[in-house]
C-alpha cells in the first residue's frame, strides 16, 4: 500500500489535460534513461584552432552560452580534427547531447546547453544523451534543469564523477507524447525569453554606442553628437574630480560595531548590487545610536553624492538618492561629495564613459592588487559642457534610455520567474524524487 502511495505521489501538480488520466511518473536513475558521456583532456598544442571538424567545448564555453541565455551551443573558440581524436582515442558526443560542467563553481548554477552537432568536450565537462525509447533529448534537457548537481558533488573544488551522475535520482513520464508536450511548452517559453533577452542586449548596446557619441573621445573636446540647441556651444572643458567633489571615505567602523539589525552597512558587494539595481538583502548593520553619532560628527552621503568601488570590482559607482539611509565600509568604497557647479545626473553618466573608466583601468594595472585610491580619484580627468542646461539634456536623454532598459530587464526577470514556477508545476518536486 505504501508503495502505491509513493507511485501516486509522482504526478506533477500541473499536467496537460490529455495526460491527466495517464499512468503516473516513475522513479529511476539518470543512468536508466540516458548515457553519461565523458570528455577528454587534450594537450594545449591541439587547441586554439578556429576551424575544424568538431567544435571543442570547455567549461568556459558552456558558462558563456548559459549566461547569454542560450539553450543551444552553436559557437566554439576551439576545434579538433579527426586525426587528433584518433590519436587521443576520443569520441565526439552526438548532436542533442546536454553538456554541462562537472567541476568548479559552474556546478552550483547547473549550467548546461544542448550541442547542435557532434562535438568534443573537455575532461571537466560531461554530457547526458537520452537513451532511445526512454526519453527525448529536449525533455532530458529540461528534466536536467531540476537536478541540483552540487548536491552530488564532492571535494574542496566541487566535482562530480560519471558514476555519481549515473546514480542521480530522476522522475519522468514514460509517455513520449507527454515528454514532447512538456519540451514544446518550455521550448516556446525559452524562445520568448531569448527574444526578449536580445532586445535587452540591443538596448544596452544602443546606450553604449550613444554614450560614445554624446561624450568626447580621448584627445577631443567636442562630442560627435550634440543636441541641436547646443550645436553652436563652445568646446567642453576638462577638469579634475577634486575640483567638483570632496573625495574621501567613511569613518572606520570596526567589526565589533556590526549588528544584526538597525541601519544597513554596505560593502563593495552591496554597492555593486545597488548600482545595477539588483535585489539584495543587507547582511550587516550598525545601531541607530551609532549611525546618529557618525552623522553628527562626520556626516553621511547625501542626495547627489557618489560612492565608488575602490577594491575588487573597480570603478562601479552609485549615485546616492534622496531617502537613502545607510553607512558604508571605509577603504573599499570612496565617497565623492558634490561641491562644484556640476549636474549630478550628468556626472553619473560621465563616470561611466570610456574616458574615466580607461583611467581607472590604467591606474589599477600598475599595482599587484588592483585598487582605485582616493588620490587616484582626485586626479581623474573628465570633460563637461560649460552650460548646465546641456549637462541636464544629456542626463535626461540617457535617463530615459535607462528607464527603457530597466523595464526590459524587469520583463525578462518576470519571464524567468514564470518559467521557474512553471517547471515546478510540470515536474514532480525534488522531494518526491527517489527510489
C-alpha angles and dihedrals in degrees: 000000000000090000091054091051091051091052093047089053089062094083116109116241090239119044128168111255096247091058101043092100094042126108117287122258119270133230120236146133129274089248090060094066105021142043112234110221124198130210132231137237110239122193114249091249089069094051133079098052112144093206135031146122098279129034110233115216128200131182089268092057092051092046092049093050092045092051089051089056094247120156093188124050108220104157132066135183092206136043132193126211126225094249091055090052089053092049093051094039091236131149127207119240113245126255111275095036115141104229124195144165115270097185137048133016093318086078090068094063093039093234111195141152138181119252111233094201138016104298142180118233132203122248089254089059130071134188139209118210117192113245114237113259092016107068143342122248095243093046089050090051091057093040087054089055088070093054116098102211093187089066090064098039128098141186136064087283102044110249136162128204131222090250092051091051092050091054097048108124115243135174121212145163115249092211112102092203092055092047089053093047091054092046092049092049095050092038092057089049090050089052090054092047090050091050092050090046090055089052090053091048090049092052091050091048089049091053092049092051093045092052090052087057098041095051124057117251125239109295093016131100100195128062119237090233123043131173112255095245090059099040091109095043120116131263121292116259126233120229142162124249090239089062091064104025140045101233119208142104139248133289109273113264114198121221089243087065093058117109136186094242140020125065115006115252111207129207129183094283093056091044091055091050091049092051091050095043089240119154116248140159121237110245099183131045140175125217123268091241093052091047091051090050092051092046093054097043104035109010129234132243113289135205108294096021120119135228115203129193110240102176131045107356098032130208099017109143133197122197109219112234133208109273095027110139116184144100129227144216118270121235097017094061127046122212119217108192111196114234106146137076097279133121107242093211089054093051090051089067094035088060090054092053123109092247094064098032092052090053091051092050091048094049092047094050094064093067130065091233108040112239138164106212134197090254091049090051093049092055097042110124126221138168127232138177109249093227111079088208089066090047089053093046091055091046092050092050094050093041090057090051090048089054090055090048092049091049091050091047090051090050090052092048089052091053091049090050090049091051093050090050092046092051091051087057098042096051129048112258118266089247089063094050117096144088 
